[in-house]
Amino acid sequence: MQQKMVVTERECKARRVPTGEAQVIPEGEFVNITQDLGGNYTVTWRGNMLRIDGTDGDAIGRKPQKMDFPAPEDGRIHEDQVMQALETVYDPEIPINLVSLGLIYKVAVNQDTRTVHIDMTLTAPGCGMGPVLVGDVEYRVGMVPNVNKVEVELVFDPPWSREMMSEEAQLEAGVFF
């Protein structure tokens, strides 16, 4: 993608790369879109690199990604909706979702506290995008009906390997043998 300078059309939430720190870009600010992968946008603004969630794409003149989950009639958190949300979170360097990459190890739903706990890993323990990916997971899973809190824990046991990827992800990444 060629870099593109745009003006924010509304206030927009973003996360600083690589720390994941939340920021708000005001309406009417010039930002430079440097990357558009996996439904999210990497921009530079005032000397900082930030990540804008695809659901906020309209703030930078892009078509927003829709996250539309029907509210369950039973008032519970449905794990299938949590998994659907996780499948919309992509590794920023490999446009493959975290579930297909095998980075999601465990999902536990506590209906009493309306909390979703997720154990996940990274493709490499030293990956600098860890805090950003955690923020992406928290943001997207937080959109699932009846979820009040999302807790994400980065774990490195067992270590991730490409064998944890789905066959489709291996084919897409060119590592299927």
KARAPE-V541043 format. One record per residue. N is the residue number from 1. RES is the residue in one letter. SS is DSSP state (~ for helix, > for strand, _ for the rest). PHI is phi in whole degrees, 0 to 359 (* if undefined). Layout:
# KARAPE-V541043
((N	RES	SS	PHI) (N	RES	SS	PHI))
This chain:
# KARAPE-V541043
((1	M	_	*) (2	Q	_	279) (3	Q	_	299) (4	K	>	218) (5	M	>	273) (6	V	>	224) (7	V	>	250) (8	T	_	295) (9	E	_	269) (10	R	_	199) (11	E	_	301) (12	C	>	219) (13	K	>	284) (14	A	>	210) (15	R	>	234) (16	R	>	290) (17	V	_	261) (18	P	_	259) (19	T	_	284) (20	G	_	81) (21	E	_	299) (22	A	>	288) (23	Q	>	219) (24	V	>	235) (25	I	>	265) (26	P	_	292) (27	E	_	297) (28	G	_	83) (29	E	_	265) (30	F	>	280) (31	V	>	230) (32	N	>	251) (33	I	>	282) (34	T	>	255) (35	Q	>	206) (36	D	>	223) (37	L	>	230) (38	G	_	62) (39	G	_	85) (40	N	>	242) (41	Y	>	235) (42	T	>	258) (43	V	>	229) (44	T	>	247) (45	W	>	209) (46	R	_	51) (47	G	_	81) (48	N	>	248) (49	M	>	268) (50	L	>	229) (51	R	>	243) (52	I	>	252) (53	D	_	293) (54	G	~	301) (55	T	~	290) (56	D	~	253) (57	G	~	303) (58	D	~	297) (59	A	~	293) (60	I	~	241) (61	G	_	78) (62	R	_	253) (63	K	_	286) (64	P	_	287) (65	Q	_	284) (66	K	_	268) (67	M	_	239) (68	D	_	239) (69	F	_	250) (70	P	_	293) (71	A	_	289) (72	P	_	297) (73	E	_	294) (74	D	_	277) (75	G	_	73) (76	R	_	261) (77	I	_	276) (78	H	_	261) (79	E	~	299) (80	D	~	296) (81	Q	~	289) (82	V	~	299) (83	M	~	295) (84	Q	~	299) (85	A	~	296) (86	L	~	297) (87	E	_	289) (88	T	_	262) (89	V	_	261) (90	Y	>	247) (91	D	_	299) (92	P	_	292) (93	E	_	257) (94	I	_	236) (95	P	_	287) (96	I	_	230) (97	N	>	289) (98	L	~	297) (99	V	~	294) (100	S	~	295) (101	L	~	288) (102	G	_	81) (103	L	_	273) (104	I	>	266) (105	Y	>	268) (106	K	>	206) (107	V	>	232) (108	A	>	234) (109	V	>	249) (110	N	>	255) (111	Q	_	293) (112	D	_	294) (113	T	_	263) (114	R	_	57) (115	T	>	246) (116	V	>	248) (117	H	>	252) (118	I	>	234) (119	D	>	262) (120	M	>	220) (121	T	_	231) (122	L	_	237) (123	T	_	295) (124	A	_	213) (125	P	_	304) (126	G	_	269) (127	C	_	302) (128	G	_	288) (129	M	_	270) (130	G	~	310) (131	P	~	298) (132	V	~	290) (133	L	~	296) (134	V	~	301) (135	G	~	298) (136	D	~	298) (137	V	~	296) (138	E	~	300) (139	Y	~	295) (140	R	~	290) (141	V	~	293) (142	G	_	296) (143	M	_	276) (144	V	_	289) (145	P	_	305) (146	N	_	75) (147	V	_	275) (148	N	_	261) (149	K	>	211) (150	V	>	236) (151	E	>	246) (152	V	>	243) (153	E	>	242) (154	L	>	278) (155	V	_	235) (156	F	_	233) (157	D	_	230) (158	P	_	282) (159	P	_	296) (160	W	_	291) (161	S	_	217) (162	R	~	296) (163	E	~	293) (164	M	~	281) (165	M	_	286) (166	S	_	294) (167	E	~	300) (168	E	~	298) (169	A	~	294) (170	Q	~	297) (171	L	~	297) (172	E	~	296) (173	A	~	277) (174	G	_	77) (175	V	_	241) (176	F	_	275) (177	F	_	239))
